[in-house]
Amino acid sequence: MLKSFFTDGTLMKKTLKVSQFYSQQKERFQLSLYTQERTLESLIVNHEVSRPGLILCGFTKKFAYDRTLIFGETEIVYLENLPQKELSTYIETMCSFDIPCIVVSKGLKPPKRMVEVANRRRIPVLGTTLGTQEFSRKLTGFLEQYFAPHTFVHGSLADVYGVGVMYLGASGIGKSECVLDLVERGHRLVCDDVVHITRVGENTLVGMADEKFGNHMEIRGLGIIDIFRLFGIRAVRSRKRIEVVVELVHWEENVAFDRTGLADRTTEILGAELPLVQVPLVPGKNITVISEVIAMNYLLKLKGYHSAKEFNRRLLEEMGQGSYIDELSE
């Protein structure tokens, strides 16, 4: 049902050019370059990092060559103590694979033969003064965030009582107006029109604004407005975990909308399951207040209290005891 709201497919894949990583993260990761600059055109294609292991003995089976390779003190000392002929053979074998990047940690220098072969094979060899474990941990965190599954959705995202509420619906149905009213009531805008969604972990989605649009909103009949400049810093935030999806739809008499709330509806985005609330629109309906109630009701459910199910339980108990039927017969 929600596929029509995705602007560019359900999953977008990234690659990271080593030149981009090197230029933008040089100070953070204390990087230096041992190979020629032309090797920086290589691409990192996933978030995984690895130590070279048995490939340094010429064993090629199960070699995870598509990962960023980290050489620590153990690997460098081992290579330095190899006879030159064996060193050359093992380096040639390793570099025959399309390795995206090699990083030597702890301020150590790679063997001269490694740099020569890497230049010829156009494999970048970087150095860092960080310790092996520290660098591995930081790089893994950076790459996991960079390569996290993501997509773009046509909608609006607001922080309502600390709950990330994303609004979906047909163009012009009133998503932006609803969020604008929420901002006026003291809630916060995350983004409007295009929501950039990233999956963090197994079942957590984080929404943020598209870089070009920022804290702006498009209000039909008024145009583009800047929420930050109009309402101040309290009215905006850069990102928010998405916890509830609200789909605004036009009212139709022949459509059976949920009236009890007993059946918890869900939707799936990037493999993560989220609560879905479908709100039919009729003239005069206060969607802003309903949005606040949706957020508060979600918080109650997190605390273990489900209003609809609790009401249903009490009703069934009274019916079983005969009190509810007796009242009707009086």
C-alpha positions as CSV (number, residue, x, y, z in Angstrom):
1,M,0.0,0.0,0.0
2,L,2.8,2.4,0.8
3,K,4.9,1.7,-2.3
4,S,3.5,4.7,-4.1
5,F,5.1,7.0,-1.4
6,F,8.6,5.9,-2.2
7,T,10.3,8.4,-4.5
8,D,13.1,6.2,-5.8
9,G,12.6,2.5,-5.0
10,T,12.5,0.8,-1.7
11,L,16.3,0.4,-1.2
12,M,19.2,2.5,-2.4
13,K,22.7,1.2,-2.5
14,K,25.9,3.2,-1.9
15,T,29.5,3.1,-2.7
16,L,32.2,5.1,-1.2
17,K,35.2,6.3,-3.2
18,V,38.4,6.1,-1.2
19,S,39.4,9.6,-2.3
20,Q,36.2,10.9,-0.7
21,F,36.9,9.0,2.5
22,Y,40.5,10.1,2.6
23,S,39.8,13.8,1.9
24,Q,36.8,14.1,4.3
25,Q,38.0,11.9,7.2
26,K,41.7,12.4,7.0
27,E,41.9,14.3,10.4
28,R,39.3,12.2,12.2
29,F,41.1,8.9,11.4
30,Q,44.7,10.5,11.3
31,L,45.3,9.1,7.8
32,S,48.3,9.3,5.4
33,L,48.7,8.0,1.9
34,Y,51.5,5.6,0.9
35,T,50.5,4.9,-2.7
36,Q,50.0,7.2,-5.6
37,E,46.9,9.5,-5.6
38,R,45.5,7.6,-8.7
39,T,44.9,4.6,-6.4
40,L,42.3,6.6,-4.5
41,E,39.7,6.1,-7.3
42,S,39.1,2.6,-5.8
43,L,35.6,2.0,-4.3
44,I,34.6,0.7,-0.9
45,V,31.4,-1.3,-1.5
46,N,30.3,-2.4,2.0
47,H,30.7,-1.7,5.7
48,E,32.8,-4.7,6.6
49,V,36.5,-4.6,7.6
50,S,38.9,-7.5,8.0
51,R,42.4,-8.5,9.0
52,P,44.2,-10.3,6.1
53,G,44.8,-13.6,7.9
54,L,45.9,-16.6,5.9
55,I,46.1,-14.7,2.6
56,L,49.5,-13.7,3.8
57,C,50.5,-17.4,3.6
58,G,49.1,-17.7,0.0
59,F,45.8,-19.4,1.1
60,T,43.2,-17.8,-1.1
61,K,40.1,-19.8,-0.2
62,K,37.5,-17.8,1.8
63,F,39.6,-14.6,1.4
64,A,37.2,-11.7,2.0
65,Y,38.8,-9.4,-0.6
66,D,35.8,-7.1,-0.9
67,R,36.4,-5.7,2.6
68,T,38.7,-3.0,3.8
69,L,41.8,-4.7,5.0
70,I,43.5,-3.6,8.2
71,F,47.1,-4.4,8.9
72,G,48.2,-4.3,12.5
73,E,51.6,-4.7,14.1
74,T,51.3,-8.5,14.0
75,E,50.9,-8.6,10.2
76,I,53.6,-6.0,9.5
77,V,56.2,-7.7,11.7
78,Y,55.3,-11.0,10.0
79,L,55.8,-9.6,6.6
80,E,59.1,-7.9,7.6
81,N,60.5,-11.3,8.7
82,L,59.7,-13.1,5.5
83,P,62.3,-13.9,2.9
84,Q,62.0,-11.4,0.0
85,K,60.9,-14.1,-2.5
86,E,58.1,-15.3,-0.2
87,L,57.1,-11.7,0.6
88,S,56.8,-10.8,-3.0
89,T,54.8,-14.0,-3.8
90,Y,52.3,-13.5,-1.0
91,I,51.9,-9.7,-1.8
92,E,51.3,-10.5,-5.4
93,T,48.8,-13.1,-4.6
94,M,46.9,-10.8,-2.2
95,C,46.9,-7.9,-4.6
96,S,45.6,-10.0,-7.5
97,F,42.2,-9.5,-5.9
98,D,40.1,-6.3,-6.2
99,I,40.8,-5.1,-2.7
100,P,39.0,-1.7,-2.1
101,C,41.6,-0.4,0.4
102,I,44.4,-1.4,2.7
103,V,45.1,0.5,6.0
104,V,48.2,0.1,8.1
105,S,47.7,1.1,11.8
106,K,49.8,2.3,14.7
107,G,51.9,4.6,12.5
108,L,53.7,1.6,11.0
109,K,55.0,1.6,7.5
110,P,54.0,-1.0,4.9
111,P,56.7,-3.1,3.2
112,K,58.1,-1.4,0.2
113,R,57.1,-4.3,-2.0
114,M,53.5,-3.9,-0.9
115,V,53.4,-0.3,-2.0
116,E,55.0,-1.1,-5.3
117,V,52.5,-3.9,-6.1
118,A,49.6,-1.8,-4.8
119,N,50.5,1.1,-7.1
120,R,50.6,-1.3,-10.0
121,R,47.3,-2.8,-9.1
122,R,45.8,0.6,-8.2
123,I,45.0,-0.5,-4.6
124,P,45.2,2.4,-2.2
125,V,47.4,1.8,0.9
126,L,46.7,4.2,3.7
127,G,48.3,4.6,7.1
128,T,46.9,5.7,10.5
129,T,48.5,6.6,13.8
130,L,45.5,5.1,15.6
131,G,45.8,1.7,17.4
132,T,44.6,-1.3,15.5
133,Q,41.5,-1.9,17.7
134,E,40.6,1.7,18.0
135,F,40.8,2.3,14.3
136,S,38.9,-0.8,13.5
137,R,36.1,0.1,15.9
138,K,35.9,3.7,14.6
139,L,36.0,2.7,10.9
140,T,33.4,0.0,11.4
141,G,31.0,2.5,13.1
142,F,31.6,5.0,10.3
143,L,31.0,2.5,7.5
144,E,28.0,1.0,9.1
145,Q,26.4,4.4,9.3
146,Y,27.4,5.3,5.7
147,F,26.2,2.0,4.2
148,A,23.1,1.6,6.3
149,P,20.0,0.8,4.0
150,H,18.2,3.9,3.1
151,T,15.5,5.3,0.9
152,F,13.5,8.5,0.3
153,V,9.7,8.7,1.0
154,H,7.2,11.4,0.0
155,G,5.9,12.6,3.3
156,S,6.4,14.7,6.4
157,L,8.0,13.9,9.7
158,A,7.4,15.6,13.1
159,D,8.4,15.1,16.7
160,V,5.2,14.9,18.7
161,Y,5.7,14.6,22.4
162,G,9.0,12.9,21.7
163,V,7.4,10.4,19.2
164,G,8.5,10.4,15.6
165,V,5.3,10.6,13.6
166,M,5.6,10.3,9.8
167,Y,2.7,11.5,7.6
168,L,2.0,9.9,4.3
169,G,-0.8,10.6,1.9
170,A,-1.7,11.8,-1.6
171,S,-0.1,15.1,-2.8
172,G,-2.1,18.1,-1.5
173,I,-4.0,16.1,1.1
174,G,-2.7,18.3,4.0
175,K,0.4,16.7,5.4
176,S,2.4,19.9,5.5
177,E,-0.5,21.9,7.0
178,C,-0.9,19.3,9.7
179,V,2.8,19.4,10.7
180,L,2.7,23.3,10.5
181,D,-0.1,23.3,13.0
182,L,1.8,20.9,15.2
183,V,4.8,23.3,15.2
184,E,2.5,26.1,16.2
185,R,1.4,24.0,19.2
186,G,5.0,23.5,20.3
187,H,6.0,20.3,18.5
188,R,9.0,20.0,16.2
189,L,9.5,19.7,12.4
190,V,12.1,17.2,11.2
191,C,11.4,17.4,7.5
192,D,8.7,18.1,5.0
193,D,7.9,16.7,1.5
194,V,10.9,14.3,1.3
195,V,11.9,12.1,4.2
196,H,15.3,10.5,4.0
197,I,15.0,7.3,5.9
198,T,18.0,5.2,7.1
199,R,17.7,1.8,8.9
200,V,19.9,1.7,12.0
201,G,20.1,-1.7,13.6
202,E,17.5,-4.5,13.1
203,N,14.2,-2.6,13.5
204,T,15.0,1.1,13.9
205,L,14.4,3.7,11.2
206,V,15.8,7.3,11.5
207,G,14.3,10.1,9.3
208,M,16.0,13.3,8.3
209,A,15.6,16.1,5.9
210,D,17.0,16.1,2.4
211,E,20.1,18.3,2.4
212,K,18.7,20.7,-0.2
213,F,15.3,21.3,1.5
214,G,16.4,21.5,5.2
215,N,13.9,23.1,7.5
216,H,11.7,24.5,4.7
217,M,8.1,23.6,4.1
218,E,5.8,24.1,1.1
219,I,2.4,25.4,2.0
220,R,0.0,25.4,-1.0
221,G,-1.2,28.9,-1.6
222,L,1.6,30.4,0.5
223,G,4.7,28.9,-1.0
224,I,8.0,28.0,0.6
225,I,8.5,29.0,4.3
226,D,11.5,28.6,6.6
227,I,10.3,27.0,9.9
228,F,13.6,27.7,11.7
229,R,13.5,31.4,11.0
230,L,9.8,31.7,11.6
231,F,9.6,29.7,14.9
232,G,13.1,29.5,16.1
233,I,15.4,26.6,17.1
234,R,12.8,25.0,19.4
235,A,10.6,24.2,16.4
236,V,13.1,22.0,14.4
237,R,15.4,19.0,14.8
238,S,17.8,17.5,12.4
239,R,16.7,13.8,12.7
240,K,14.3,11.6,14.6
241,R,13.5,8.0,15.0
242,I,10.3,7.1,13.1
243,E,8.0,5.3,15.5
244,V,4.5,5.7,14.0
245,V,3.3,6.1,10.4
246,V,0.0,8.1,9.9
247,E,-1.6,7.8,6.5
248,L,-4.0,10.6,5.6
249,V,-6.8,9.4,3.2
250,H,-10.0,10.9,1.8
251,W,-13.2,9.7,3.5
252,E,-15.2,7.2,1.5
253,E,-18.6,6.0,2.7
254,N,-18.1,2.5,1.2
255,V,-14.7,2.0,2.9
256,A,-14.7,0.3,6.4
257,F,-12.3,2.3,8.5
258,D,-11.1,1.0,11.9
259,R,-13.4,2.1,14.7
260,T,-12.2,0.1,17.7
261,G,-8.4,0.1,17.4
262,L,-8.2,-3.6,18.5
263,A,-6.4,-4.7,15.4
264,D,-2.9,-3.1,15.5
265,R,-2.1,-2.4,11.9
266,T,1.6,-2.2,10.7
267,T,3.6,-1.4,7.6
268,E,7.1,-2.3,6.6
269,I,9.8,0.1,5.4
270,L,13.3,-1.2,4.7
271,G,12.5,-4.4,6.4
272,A,11.5,-2.7,9.7
273,E,7.9,-3.0,10.9
274,L,6.1,0.2,12.1
275,P,2.7,0.9,13.6
276,L,0.3,2.3,11.0
277,V,-2.7,4.5,11.7
278,Q,-5.0,5.4,8.8
279,V,-6.9,8.6,9.4
280,P,-9.9,9.5,7.0
281,L,-10.3,13.2,6.4
282,V,-13.6,15.0,6.5
283,P,-14.2,18.8,6.6
284,G,-13.7,20.2,10.1
285,K,-11.7,17.2,11.5
286,N,-8.9,18.4,13.8
287,I,-6.0,16.3,12.5
288,T,-3.6,18.1,14.8
289,V,-5.3,17.0,18.0
290,I,-5.7,13.5,16.6
291,S,-2.0,13.5,15.9
292,E,-1.2,14.4,19.5
293,V,-3.6,11.6,20.7
294,I,-1.9,9.1,18.4
295,A,1.5,10.0,19.9
296,M,0.2,9.8,23.5
297,N,-1.6,6.5,22.8
298,Y,1.6,5.1,21.3
299,L,3.5,6.1,24.5
300,L,0.8,4.3,26.6
301,K,1.2,1.1,24.6
302,L,5.0,1.3,25.2
303,K,4.1,1.3,28.9
304,G,2.0,-1.8,28.4
305,Y,-1.5,-0.2,28.4
306,H,-3.6,-0.7,25.3
307,S,-6.8,1.4,25.7
308,A,-8.9,-0.5,23.1
309,K,-7.9,-3.9,24.4
310,E,-8.4,-2.9,28.0
311,F,-11.9,-1.5,27.3
312,N,-12.7,-4.7,25.4
313,R,-11.5,-6.8,28.3
314,R,-13.7,-4.9,30.8
315,L,-16.7,-5.1,28.5
316,L,-16.4,-8.8,28.1
317,E,-16.0,-9.3,31.9
318,E,-19.2,-7.3,32.5
319,M,-21.1,-9.2,29.8
320,G,-19.9,-12.5,31.4
321,Q,-21.2,-11.4,34.8
322,G,-24.5,-10.3,33.3
323,S,-24.2,-6.7,34.6
324,Y,-24.1,-5.1,31.1
325,I,-27.1,-7.2,29.9
326,D,-29.1,-6.4,33.0
327,E,-28.5,-2.6,32.5
328,L,-29.9,-2.9,29.0
329,S,-33.0,-4.8,30.1
330,E,-34.0,-2.2,32.8
